[in-house]
């Protein structure tokens, strides 16, 4: 399957929405879903941190993964953002076709 989901966390709905709007407008992602209400615990510079965040999930095709991740990193407010690519094992055919149609394949264009 040539589809990917890119997972990232943001400090607010506004910052995640700005990134999603840009990436969808650039046709690097077909869709961005923002899930509010995440609480993260992590160690940063020797201290245990707690942060309220939101999750941004982006749907794209494999050919757009590298440019999408580069653009997401450039847009991201964090010094070290979580940007993870998740393989899609299977997808409903009409939805997969829509994702492909909404994104431009960087390898071919």
Secondary structure, 3 states (H helix, E strand, C coil): CCEEEEEEEECCHHHHHHHHHHHHHCCCCCEEEEEEEEEEEEEECCEEEEEEEEEEEEEEEHHHHHHHHHHHHHHCCCCCCCEEEEECCCCCHHHHHHHHHHCCCCCCC
